[in-house]
Amino acid sequence: MAKFAVLKHPTQDGIHIAYRDYPAPCDGAPTALLMHGLTRNSRDFADLAEALNATHRVLVPEQRGRGHSDWDDNPERYAIPNYVADMFSLLAAQQLNKVAVVGTSMGGMMAMVMHAMNPNIFSHVVMNDVGPVVDPVGIERIKGYVGKARSYDSWDDAVAHNQAINGVAFPELTDAEWESFTRQLFIEVDGVITLDYDPAISAALNQDEASAVPPDLWPVFDLLASVPLLLIRGAISDLLSTETADEMKRRHPSMEYLEVASVGHAPMLKAPDVIKTIGDFLGS
């Protein structure tokens, strides 16, 4: 099992964000930056990070308000511009000016924005189940549960809750996989099990959809034309439509594409074939 350190980085406004740092396997190894989705944390990438660490140094940050990162006392700062600024600050502190990136959902949006701000920052971009257009069906489903914090006395109850809100996206998970998935999302403190994020991260999403999801990212996506790009889509995703994926292919003809069968938003990047596809792509 690959070893990593959990470290903290101070951001420009005093929030400390946590990140997993899997050291470079050899001198001169490239770095991969793995960025999670809205309600997720670094545990999302445990399997992928370990696999990529054979060839890359791997950084897996937890955005403010998630996991081991500080909660922000100003919910208005739970927004993509601040998350992006945090990532640039982290990379600068690590003296990194070129990395590969894997972004799930919100992390993929962040990758598009980061590239627009610094076109030289990414050697490769992997976008997991996200594109320049977000399907309103998926947004409404996410609004239905994000920020509605609940606590549980048993892991069985937490698993049942997770299945209730995510069963539509993962209809074929086994009982063991639901248990594992739930332990990615929840944390137990003093016998109480709660979701591992600040409920206030929902503020922007629930107040104004456009403040959380920019209305037109096609011009930003088009800037990726010269960057190696891999798009992963869950075959039953309610956030990234087939129409949007097809338009992304048309605009970026060299984009590689992987569709994960019987999975919705968002593929967990745990399956061996998915991990191999990402590893091969980053090594190309």
LODRENRO-357536 format. One record per residue (C-alpha): residue in one letter; residue number from 1; x, y, z. Coordinates in steps of 0.5 Angstrom, whole numbers, plus 2048, in hexadecimal, padded with zeros to 3 digits. Example, Ala and Ser with C-alpha at 12.3 -4.5 7.8 and 13.67 -1.06 7.14 Angstrom:
<nodes>
nuza:vodren:xx:yy:zz
a:1:819:7F7:810
s:2:81B:7FE:80E
</nodes>
This chain:
<nodes>
nuza:vodren:xx:yy:zz
m:1:800:800:800
a:2:803:807:7FE
k:3:805:80B:804
f:4:802:812:804
a:5:802:818:809
v:6:7FC:81D:80B
l:7:7FF:824:80B
k:8:7FC:82B:80C
h:9:7FD:831:807
p:10:7FB:838:809
t:11:7F7:83B:804
q:12:7F6:843:802
d:13:7F1:844:807
g:14:7F3:840:80D
i:15:7EF:83A:80C
h:16:7F4:833:80C
i:17:7F2:82E:807
a:18:7F5:827:808
y:19:7F8:823:803
r:20:7FB:81C:802
d:21:802:81C:7FF
y:22:804:815:7FC
p:23:80B:816:7FB
a:24:80F:816:7F4
p:25:811:80F:7F3
c:26:817:811:7EF
d:27:81B:818:7EE
g:28:818:81C:7E8
a:29:811:818:7E9
p:30:80B:81C:7E7
t:31:806:81E:7EB
a:32:7FE:81D:7EB
l:33:7F9:821:7EF
l:34:7F2:81E:7F0
m:35:7ED:822:7F2
h:36:7E6:820:7F5
g:37:7DF:822:7F4
l:38:7DA:826:7F8
t:39:7D9:822:7FE
r:40:7DF:81D:7FD
n:41:7E6:81D:800
s:42:7ED:81A:7FF
r:43:7EA:813:801
d:44:7E7:813:7FA
f:45:7ED:812:7F7
a:46:7F1:80D:7FB
d:47:7F1:807:7F6
l:48:7F3:80C:7F0
a:49:7F8:80F:7F4
e:50:7FB:809:7F6
a:51:7FC:806:7EF
l:52:7FE:80D:7EC
n:53:804:80D:7F2
a:54:807:808:7EE
t:55:809:80D:7E9
h:56:807:814:7EC
r:57:808:818:7F2
v:58:800:819:7F4
l:59:7FD:81F:7F7
v:60:7F6:81E:7FA
p:61:7F3:824:7FD
e:62:7ED:825:801
q:63:7E9:82B:7FF
r:64:7E7:830:805
g:65:7E2:82D:809
r:66:7E3:826:807
g:67:7E7:820:80B
h:68:7ED:823:80F
s:69:7EC:82A:80C
d:70:7EA:830:810
w:71:7E3:832:810
d:72:7E2:839:80D
d:73:7DE:83E:812
n:74:7DC:842:80B
p:75:7D7:83D:807
e:76:7D8:842:801
r:77:7DF:83F:800
y:78:7DD:838:7FF
a:79:7DD:83A:7F7
i:80:7E1:838:7F1
p:81:7E5:83E:7F1
n:82:7E8:83D:7F8
y:83:7E9:835:7F7
v:84:7ED:837:7F1
a:85:7F1:83C:7F5
d:86:7F3:837:7FA
m:87:7F5:832:7F5
f:88:7FA:837:7F2
s:89:7FC:839:7F9
l:90:7FE:832:7FA
l:91:801:831:7F4
a:92:806:837:7F5
a:93:808:835:7FC
q:94:80A:82E:7F9
q:95:80E:832:7F3
l:96:80A:82E:7EE
n:97:808:832:7E7
k:98:806:82C:7E3
v:99:802:826:7E6
a:100:7FD:821:7E3
v:101:7F6:822:7E6
v:102:7F0:81D:7E7
g:103:7E9:821:7E9
t:104:7E3:81D:7EB
s:105:7DD:822:7EA
m:106:7DE:828:7ED
g:107:7E6:827:7ED
g:108:7E5:826:7E5
m:109:7E2:82D:7E5
m:110:7E7:830:7E9
a:111:7EC:82D:7E4
m:112:7E9:830:7DF
v:113:7E9:837:7E2
m:114:7F1:836:7E5
h:115:7F3:834:7DE
a:116:7EF:83B:7DB
m:117:7F3:83F:7E0
n:118:7FA:83B:7DF
p:119:7FA:837:7D8
n:120:801:834:7DA
i:121:7FF:831:7E1
f:122:7FC:82A:7DE
s:123:800:825:7DA
h:124:7FA:821:7DA
v:125:7F2:822:7DC
v:126:7EE:81C:7DE
m:127:7E6:81E:7DF
n:128:7E2:81A:7E3
d:129:7DB:81A:7E1
v:130:7DA:822:7E0
g:131:7DA:826:7DA
p:132:7D9:82E:7D9
v:133:7D1:82C:7D9
v:134:7CE:829:7E0
d:135:7C8:826:7DF
p:136:7C2:829:7E3
v:137:7C0:822:7E5
g:138:7C6:821:7E9
i:139:7C7:827:7EC
e:140:7C0:827:7EF
r:141:7C1:820:7F2
i:142:7C8:822:7F5
k:143:7C4:828:7F8
g:144:7BF:823:7FB
y:145:7C5:821:800
v:146:7CB:825:800
g:147:7CB:829:807
k:148:7C5:825:80A
a:149:7CA:823:80F
r:150:7C8:81D:813
s:151:7CB:818:819
y:152:7CB:811:81A
d:153:7CC:80C:820
s:154:7CE:806:81B
w:155:7D2:805:815
d:156:7CC:801:812
d:157:7C7:807:813
a:158:7CC:80C:80F
v:159:7CD:806:80A
a:160:7C5:806:809
h:161:7C5:80E:808
n:162:7CB:80E:803
q:163:7C7:808:7FF
a:164:7C1:80D:7FF
i:165:7C4:813:7FC
n:166:7C9:80F:7F8
g:167:7C6:809:7F6
v:168:7C3:80C:7EF
a:169:7CB:80D:7ED
f:170:7CE:806:7EF
p:171:7C8:801:7EE
e:172:7CD:7FB:7EE
l:173:7D1:7FC:7F4
t:174:7D2:7F6:7F9
d:175:7D1:7F7:801
a:176:7D8:7F7:802
e:177:7D9:7FD:7FD
w:178:7D4:801:800
e:179:7D7:800:806
s:180:7DE:802:803
f:181:7DA:808:800
t:182:7D7:80A:806
r:183:7DD:80B:80A
q:184:7E0:80F:804
l:185:7DB:814:806
f:186:7DA:814:80D
i:187:7DE:814:813
e:188:7DD:812:81A
v:189:7DE:816:820
d:190:7DD:814:827
g:191:7D8:80F:825
v:192:7D4:814:821
i:193:7D4:813:819
t:194:7D4:819:815
l:195:7D5:81B:80D
d:196:7DC:81D:80D
y:197:7DB:824:80B
d:198:7D9:82B:80D
p:199:7D1:82B:80B
a:200:7D2:833:809
i:201:7D5:831:803
s:202:7CE:830:800
a:203:7CD:838:801
a:204:7CF:83A:7FA
l:205:7CC:834:7F7
n:206:7C5:835:7FA
q:207:7C5:83D:7FA
d:208:7C7:83D:7F2
e:209:7C8:838:7EE
a:210:7CC:83C:7E9
s:211:7D1:83E:7EF
a:212:7D3:837:7F0
v:213:7D3:835:7E8
p:214:7D5:83A:7E3
p:215:7D0:83B:7DE
d:216:7D4:83A:7D8
l:217:7DB:836:7D8
w:218:7DB:835:7D1
p:219:7E0:83A:7D0
v:220:7E5:838:7D6
f:221:7E4:831:7D3
d:222:7E6:833:7CC
l:223:7ED:835:7CF
l:224:7EF:82E:7D1
a:225:7EF:82D:7C9
s:226:7F7:82C:7C9
v:227:7F7:828:7D0
p:228:7F7:820:7D0
l:229:7F0:81F:7D3
l:230:7EC:819:7D6
l:231:7E5:819:7D7
i:232:7E2:814:7DC
r:233:7DA:813:7DC
g:234:7D5:80F:7E0
a:235:7D1:80B:7DB
i:236:7CA:80D:7DF
s:237:7CD:814:7E1
d:238:7C8:819:7E3
l:239:7CD:81F:7E3
l:240:7D1:81E:7DC
s:241:7CC:81D:7D7
t:242:7CE:819:7D0
e:243:7CD:81F:7CC
t:244:7D2:823:7D0
a:245:7D7:81D:7D0
d:246:7D6:81D:7C8
e:247:7D7:824:7C7
m:248:7DD:824:7CC
k:249:7E0:81F:7C7
r:250:7DE:823:7C1
r:251:7E2:829:7C4
h:252:7E8:825:7C6
p:253:7E8:820:7C1
s:254:7EF:81D:7C4
m:255:7EB:81C:7CB
e:256:7EB:815:7CD
y:257:7E5:812:7D0
l:258:7E3:80D:7D5
e:259:7DC:80B:7D7
v:260:7DB:807:7DD
a:261:7D5:802:7DD
s:262:7CF:802:7E2
v:263:7D2:808:7E6
g:264:7CF:80F:7E7
h:265:7D2:815:7EA
a:266:7D8:814:7EB
p:267:7DC:80E:7E9
m:268:7E0:80D:7EF
l:269:7E7:80B:7EB
k:270:7E8:805:7EF
a:271:7E7:800:7EA
p:272:7ED:7FD:7E7
d:273:7EB:7FE:7E0
v:274:7EA:805:7E2
i:275:7F0:806:7E6
k:276:7F4:803:7E0
t:277:7F1:808:7DB
i:278:7F3:80E:7DF
g:279:7FA:80B:7E0
d:280:7FB:80A:7D9
f:281:7F9:811:7D7
l:282:7FD:814:7DC
g:283:803:810:7DA
s:284:802:812:7D2
</nodes>
